[in-house]
């Protein structure tokens, strides 16, 4: 999109919108798959429960970073700003 002449801000917003659904679907399905581990009560549950909590927390954090922080960082640092040569 950038090579087609779109402004950097539009490219970042459109890219984030395009990635929203796949990232959210992947994180949501994975978190739902780990819910049975949260409620496990049999042998080994003392290992499964904390592991599920950590993985679900990581999914939430990674999703937030992917959808919010990375586009902001790309917008800020993607292309160096040209400096004025006014001496």
Number of C-alpha atoms within 10 A of each C-alpha: 12 11 6 6 8 10 11 16 15 13 16 19 13 13 14 17 12 11 12 15 10 11 15 16 11 12 17 16 10 14 19 11 12 18 14 13 17 15 12 14 12 8 8 9 14 11 11 18 18 13 15 19 16 11 14 21 13 14 18 16 11 15 18 14 13 16 17 13 13 14 19 17 11 13 16 13 10 11 9 7 8 6 6 6 5 4 3
